[in-house]
Amino acid sequence: MTDTFDSPITKKIEEGSHGWIQWKASDVFIDIWCTCGHQGSADGKFQYEWKCPECKTKYLLNGHIELVAK
């Protein structure tokens, strides 16, 4: 599944600064805020997507991360 969209991360990639998480069956815990206002979390192995229990929106948990210069 490949999704392409405009986002702050996409803009960073175009600028040249970015990182990529390669999931290797490792546990992850992520705090997530949905656009509907619901706050939830993703916790587990192979956590590639998350579905908001409130509005039912599905999100791809993209492996791209922002690199912030210090």
BELHU-V695504 format. One record per backbone hydrogen bond with DSSP energy under -1.0 kcal/mol. NH is the residue of the N-H (numbers start at 0). CO is the residue of the C=O. E is the energy in kcal/mol with one decimal. If there is no record, write none. Layout:
NH CO E
NH CO E
This chain:
10 6 -2.1
11 7 -1.8
12 8 -2.4
13 9 -2.1
14 10 -1.3
15 11 -1.0
16 11 -1.2
18 64 -1.7
20 62 -3.1
29 41 -2.6
31 39 -2.9
33 37 -3.0
36 33 -1.8
39 31 -3.1
41 29 -2.3
43 27 -2.1
47 45 -1.5
49 58 -2.4
51 56 -2.7
55 51 -1.5
58 49 -3.2
60 47 -3.0
61 59 -1.6
64 18 -1.9
